[in-house]
């Protein structure tokens, strides 16, 4: 069975019934970074608008009758909703999804399908895994390296397809349907139940997937590939943003650019050169300062020698001195 969130990813609220509600605990990371355990309930509904985590996509957030849902997980053909308030089995409830989070996940997931298909078509680079992160997403490509030219070609191609407004459709196939063998996929979970869900970007890609997706590539707005990094076992990680994340990234970058312009007293095109000059100037000042400290250490050591000859105990503290400063004095005194 496909949940409502999978049948209609754009639905924002609906009414359903509570099937069961049992006591449960949820372990999660607290604000201080340490693990915390929350007591609550696992609620099962007849159907759900909230996507349970799976396929590289995190779970949705939302409410049931105004009660916050803190985690949604899949259990076979059911979805468990963790709440800290119990709900009566058999009661009718209103479910609402956190739309901003949902639409963001739709953009990133459909963006991943598009990048994966284009990278395979252009350069034969297969996707072995992917992660939808909180700020950026990563696709693991089965290639030891990806050149800057290849990254540029992939980015250009995916954005052309977005401008072409290609439709995205979802179909359900039975396990014994011969078409299943022709569809790209990385296998099904061991506890998979029901038909297989196939997401198709018209003329580009068909892929077995349980996640939520846009109806048209135009909803992705734009994709920006931020770069690549060395992955594990001769693989390459490709980092990307899609949709609203690109706009937020541009806003942050523009804010940084404005701040640097004010600090460096030059236009954005000169920021790099200005920082390099500051770095060179700082290195020269540090070198001069070190030489002066060394000369000062020798001078202090000679001054202390006469005091030590008188049998007195001498103490010295200098805030900007370091271990080398101390060693020069000790060596000079002998």
N, C-alpha and C positions, 0 to 999 in steps of 0.2 A: 504494500500500500504506500502511495506517495502522500505525504502530508500536504495540507493546504499551502504551506509556505513554499513547497516545491511545485505545486500545481499552479499557483498564482503568486509569484514573488513580489508583485506590486501591491497585494492586499495589505492593509494596515491594521484592520481590526475585524473581528467577527465573533459570533456567539456559538458556544459549544457546551458540552456537558462534562462534568467531572466523573471519571470512571473509578478512580481509587485515590486514596491519600494515606500515606504511611510515614511514620517517624523516620528521620534520616539525619545524617550529618554531612556537612560540606567542609572540606579542607581547602583553604585558599590562602594566597599571600596577602598579609595585612599591609597597612600603610607604611609600617616601619621595615618592611621587607621580610619579616619573619612569618612563619606559617601560623595560621589561626584556624580553629575548628568551630564552625557554626552549627547550632542545633536547629532543626527545622523539619520539613516534610518533602517527600517526593510525590508530586501530583501527576497523575496520568489523566489526559483528556481524551475524549472521543476522537478529536482531530486537533491539530495545533497549527498556529500561525508562526510559532517560534522555531527556527531551524536549530536542530541539535548538531553539535560539532561533528565534522566528518569531511573527508575528501580534501584535507588541507585547509578547510574553512572553519573559523571559530564559530561558536554558537551565538544565537541572537540574545538580546536582552529585551525585556518588555514587562507587561503587567497582566495579572489575572484578577479581574474585579478591583483594580487599583493596587493590588498587592505586587510588590516587586519580585520578579523572577531572577534569581542570582546565577543560575546555571541551567542549561538544557543539554541533556545527554540522550543518546539513542540506546535503546535496549531491545534488540530484535526489531519487531515491527512497531514498537512503542517509543514514545519520547517521555523522559522523566523531567519534570520541571521542579527545581528546588526553590521552595519559598519558606519563609519563617513564620507563616500563618497557615493554619490548616484550612482546608476547603471540604465541604460536605459532599460525599459521593452522591451522584444523581442530580446535583444542583446545576442550574444553568449559569454560565459565567461569560463575561465579556473579556476577550483577549486582545491586547494591543501590543504592537511591536515598536521598539525603538527604531524609528524609520531612518534616522541619520546613520546609525550603525549598520542597519540592514542594507541601505542603498550603497554605502561605502563598500561593504563586503561583495555586493553584486558587481560593482565596478571592478574591484580588484580581481575577482574570480573570473569574470568574463575576459578581462584583460589578460589574465594568465593563459586562458585557452587560446586567445588570439596570438599572443607572442609565441607560445609553444608551437602552434601550427605553422607560423611564418618561419621560425628558426629551423624547423624540420624541412619545410619546403625549399627554403633558399640554400641551406647549408648542410642538411641532413643531420642536424643536431637534435637528438632526442631529449625530452624532458624526463628525468628520473624521479624527481620529487619537487615539491614547492611548499612555501610557507607564507601564509597571509599574516604579516606582522602588524603590530599596532601602528607603526609609523610608515613602514615600507614593506614591500613584499620581495621574496627571493625565489627565483626559479633555478633549480639545479640542472645544468645541461651536461649530457654525457660527452664532454669534449675537454681535452686538457687545457685548451686556450680558446679565447674568442678575441679577435682583433678589433681595434677601434672602428675599422672600416665595416666589419660585419655587424657590429652594434649599430652603427649609423644606418646601414641598409635595413636591418630589422625594424628599427624605430620608424624610418620613413615608410616602410611597407604597411606596418600596422596602422599608422595614422592615415594613410591613404584609404584603407579599408573602413576606418571610422567615418571619414568624409563621404564614402560611398553609401553610407547608411544601410549596411547589410543587415538583414533580419536575423534574429537568433530564435530558434524554436526548440521545444522540448517534446520528445516522444517517449512512450513506454513500450518496451518490447519484452516478450516472454523469453525465459531463459533458453528455450529450444528454438527460437527464431534464428534461421540461418544468417540473417543480417548482422546478428551480434558479432559474428566472427570477423566482419569487415570494419567494425567500429574500433577506433583507438581506445585503449584503456589499460590500466595497470592492475587489473584484478579486482575482485569483489571481496568485501569483508566476510569472514567465516560465518557470521550470524546473519548474512543478508537474507531478507525475506521478500517475496513478491516480485513484480516485474523489474526489468532493468530500465533505467532512465538514461536516455541519450540526448545530449545537448548538441545542436547543430548550428554552426555559423554558415549561412548559405554560401555555397561555392568555395568554402575555405576549410572546414573541419567538422568532423562528427566525433564525439567523445562520450564515453560512459561517465556519468557524473551525478552525484546526489545533491550538489550545491544549488544556491540561488543565483539567477543570472538575469541580465538585462534582456529586453525583448528586441532591441536593435542596437547595433554597435554605436550609433550616434549618441546613445546615453552614456557612453564611456567618455565623451568629450575630447579627451586627449590622453596619450600615454607618453611618459617620459622615462627613458632608461637612464638611470643614474650612473651606471658603470658595472664593472665585473670584479670578482674577487676569486682567488684560488679556492677551489672546493676540496673535498676529500676524494682520494682514489682517482686521480687524473680527471676530475670533474671541475666545472666552472660555475660559479654562482653569479647569476645575472640579477641585479637589483633594479626594481622599477616602481613607478607610481602610476596610478590611473585616476582619471576623473577629478573629483574635488581635492584629492590629495595633491595633485599637481598645482592647483590654485593656492592651496595652503603653503606648499613648499615655495612657490614664487613669492607669496606675501612675506614669509620669513626671510627669504633671500634678499628681497627688496629692502626690508627693514635693516638687515645687516649692512647692506650696501650704503644706505643713507647714513647709518651710524659711522661707518668707516670714512665716508666722504667728509663728515664733520670733524672727525679726529685727525685725519691725515691731511686735510685741507687741499684735496685734489679730487678730480673726477674719478668715476669708477674705473675707467680704462687705465688709470695710472696707479691703482691700489697696489698691485703686485710689485711694481718697481719701487713704490714708496716704502713698502714693508721690507723689501730686500735691503734698501739703503739703511733703514732703521736697524736691521739685524747686523749689518756690517759695522755700523757705528757702535752698536752695543758691544760687539765682540772686541773692537778696538779699545773701548773704554774699560772693559773687563781686563784686557791684557795690561793696559797701563796701570790700572788699580792694583793688579797682582804684583807688578814690578815695584810699585811704591810700597806695598805692604812688606815685600821682601827686604827692601832697603831699610824700612822702619824697624823690622825685626832685628836686623844686624845692629842698628844703632841702639835699640833698647837693650840688646844682649851685652853690648860693650858697656853701657851705663850700669847694668846690673852687676857686672863682674866686680866693680869696686865695692859695691854694697856687700856682696857675698864674702869678699876678702876680710870684711870687718866682722864676720861671723853672725851677721843678722839674717833673719828669715825674710825673704822678699816675696810678696804676692803680686800678681799681675792679672788684670782682666781687660780684654779688649773685645768688644762685641763683634766687630767685623773680622776678627782673627779666626783662622781655621787650624786644622791639625798641622798643615805645612808651616804656618806662622809659628806655632808652638815649637815644632821640631827645629826650625832655623835658630830660634833663641837658645834652645837646649844645646844644639851642636856648637854654636858660637861660644857659649859659656864653657862647654867641655865638661 
